[in-house]
Amino acid sequence: MRNVDVQSYLRRLGIPDPGPPSVAGLHALHAAHVERVPFETLEIHLGRPTTTDPRESVARILRGRGGYCFHLNGAFATLLHALGYTVTWHRGGVHGAPESPAPGVTGDHLTLVVACEGRSWFVDVGLGDALHEPLPLRAATYRQGPFTYRLSRSGVEPGGWRFDHDPRGTFVGMDFSLAPAGPDDFTDWHRKLSTSPESGFVRIFSAIRRDPHGVDALEGCVLSRTDATGRSQRELDTAGDWFGVLADLFGLTLDDTTAAERSVLWTRVHSRHVAWKGRRS
């Protein structure tokens, strides 16, 4: 993609000069991205349609926002390409619940592979509470902070790969194909995830931020922290607390919204949270 505002993107990541393509540079860019650009579903709950066009995703990130896998990985791939990295898009399929079989490569997830210094790297800034840094694309068990991951050959996608999440994660794993993909390959799933009443993204608001030591997550009105000490959580009962956490912890100040839009957003998120609590009880 031409005319990428690379310097503004790098400022958002806090990396003024990543240098020429290198494994060290790739790791630094990946870590900065998941620490500073949150996984979030705000646009869905604000009623603002988005697309899988990486140009749109880059523009939104430069405005201080985030997104989910199609946005985050699409934008990150665009930045990496502009910096000289060899990066390809790939279709993935998220395995959500342990009691369900792996769905295969459905296309409900976009992941990336980067070729650098003679090796291939599994790169994914859109997996929410998973990777902090890239993993070598080879079968092994990996440790990042308090979390343990595993890469292996996929049992459901011929020639593909399987990422197994830490048992404390929000999903079980993800299978992905090594066949190259592009934005149009994810259009249908993006529509489902952002509009279907059955979509978890539509039912419950979420914002997630990874750091070297753990994960902060806001699901509906429940804020949690998972790290080496375990998992703690608290409920945010007021709009002031909720918007304060969005701004202070996730960097989502919502400067591009009106007071009326924020009021509608809080009412929607809180009412769905209350309904969710009711179903659980």
N, C-alpha and C positions, 0 to 999 in steps of 0.2 A: 504494500500500500504506500502510495506516495504522499508527500506533504504531511508526514507525521510530526507533530510538535514534540520531538524527542526530549528536548531540554526541559519542557514543562512536565513531561511524564517523569523524567528522572528526578526533578525537584519534588514531585509528589512522593517519590520513593525515598527521598533523602540521600540519593546517590548522585553527586554532581558529575562524576567522571568514572564510569565503570571500566574504562580501558577497552582494548581490543577483545574480541571473543575469547573466553577462557572458561575453564571449569570453575575456577574461583569466582570469576565475575558472574557466571550463571547462578551459582549458589547465593551470592550476595543479592542479586536482583530478585531471585525467588523469595528469599527470606524477607526482604524489605517489602515485597508486594503483599504477602499474606499478613504481615504485621501492620501495614498502613492502609491497605485497600480491603475493606471487609467484604466477606460474603454476606449479601443482604437481599431481601425481597421487598424493599420499600415501594418500588414502582408498581408492583402488583397491588399493594394495599392502598396506594394513592390513586389507583385507577388510570395509570399512565402506561399505555402499550409500549413495548420495546421490540427490537428485532435482534437477529443474530448477526447483523452487519457489524464487523469489528470497528468500522469508522465511528459508528454511533456509540459503541462501547468505550472507545478511547476518549471521545468527547465527554462522556458522562464521568469517567474517572478523573479527567482533568478538572471537572467542576466540583470534585470532592466527594464523589459517590463511589459505590461499588457495583455489585450485581451477583449473579450466580454463574455457573460454569460456562455457559455460552458467552456471557459478557466478559468475565474475568480472563478466561484462557484465550478467548478471541483477541482481546486487547493486548494481553501479555505476549502472544505470538507475534502481533504486529510490532510491538516494541522490539522484541528480540530480533526479528527480521531486519528492522531498520538499523539495529546495532551490528549487523553482520553475522548473526547466528543462523545456522541451518535448522529450521524448525518445521514440523509438519503437524497438521490437525489429524485426530483420529476419533472414530466413533467408539463410545463406551456404553456399558450398561451397568447401572448401580444395583447391587444386591442388598436390599434394604433390611429384611428381617431374617434372623437365623432359622426360623421355622419354615421359611419359603425357599424353594430351589433357586439357584442363580438363574436370572432371566436371560442371560446371554447378552450379546452386543445389540441392544435395542436402539441405541442412538439417543437415549435420554441423558447422556453425558458427553461432553467434549473434553478430551484430554490431549496432551502434547508429547511429542518425542523430539529431542534436540540432539543433533550430532555435534560433538565437540571434543577436540583433542583425541580423535581416533576411537571414541566410544559413544554409545547411545545412552541418553538419559531420559528417564521418566519424569516429566515435568508437569505439575498440576497445581495452579494457584486457585482452582475453583472447586476443591474437594471439601470445603468447609473446615471441619475440625481435624483434617488429616495432615497432609505433608507440610512441613516447615521448610524443607529444602528438597532439591531433586534427589532421585535415587538412581544409581546405575541400573540400566535395563539388563539385569542378569538375576537369575534365580538365587535368592538369599533372604535371610532375615536381617532387618535393619532396625536400629534404635535411634530415635530422635527425641531428646528430652526424656520424659517419662513414658513415652509410647513406643510400642513394638509393632513393626509392619513386616509384611512378607510379600515378595514378588516371586511368581512361579508361572509356568506355562499354563494357559487357560485350559480348563477341562470342557468348556462349552463353545469356544471359538477356535476353530482350527488355525494354527499359526499365530494365535493371539496370546495375550498375557493376562495374568490375574494379579490384582492388588488386594491383599487381605489387610483390613483395618485392625487397629488395636481393639480388643474386646470392649473397651470403654467408649468406643466411638459411636456415632449416630447412625452408622450403617455397617454392614458386614464386610463388604468388599466391592470390587468393580472389575469387570472383565473388559478388555478393549482389543480392537483389531489393529493390525499394523498397516492395513490398507489406508492410504491417504484420503482425507475427507475435506470438505469445504463448508461454508456457511449454509448453503442450501440443504445440506444433509441433515440439518438440525431444526429446520423450520417447523415441521409438524410437531415434534416433541416440545419445542419452545412454546408453541401455541397451547398445547395441552397443559404444560406445567404452569403457565401463567394465567390460564383462563378456566380450566376445568374445575368444577366443584369438588372433584375427587383428588385434586392435586394437594399434596401437603403444603406446598408453597402458598396456595390460595387459602387453605384452612387456617394456618397458623403463621404469623409473621416470624421471621428469623433474622438474626444478625450474628455473625461469628467472626472472631478474630483470633488468629494463631500467633504465638510468640515462642521463643526458644524453650520456655519452661512449661507451657500448657496452653489451654484454650479458654477463652471467654465466650459465652453464648447467651443470647437473649432470644428465648422462644416464647412468643406471646408476651406475657408479662412476668415471666420467670427468668431471672438472671442467674447463671451458673458459672462456676470456675472449676476446671478439672486440671489437676497438676499432680506432682509427686506425692502431695499430702492427701490426695483423694478428691472428692467432689463436694462442693458446697453450693448452696443455692438460696435465693431469697426472692420473694414476690414483690413486684413494684406495683403499689396500689394507687398511685396518683399519676396524673399526666405529667406533673413537674418532675417527679422522680424518673419516669420513663424517658422523657425527652432529654433529661439531664444525663442519663446513662448513654443514650444514643450519641450525644455530643462528646462527652468526656471520655468514654471508654472506646467507642467505635469511630469517633471523628465524624459522625453524621449530624451536622448542624442544621440541616434542612433549610438552608438559606434561600433555596429556590422555591419555597412554599409560602403560602399566605397563612395568616392566623386561622382563617376558616378551613383551609385544607388540613392543617394540623389538628384542628378540633375534630374533623370528620375522621381523620386517620386514627386518633386515639380512641374515639368511640367505636370504630370498627374493630380495632385490635383488642380493646378491652372486652367488648361484648363477645367476641369469639373466644377469648380466654375464659370468660365466665362460663360460656356454654361448654367448653372443653372440660373445665373443672366439674361441671354438673354431670357430664357423661362419665367421668372417672369415679365420681362418688356414687 
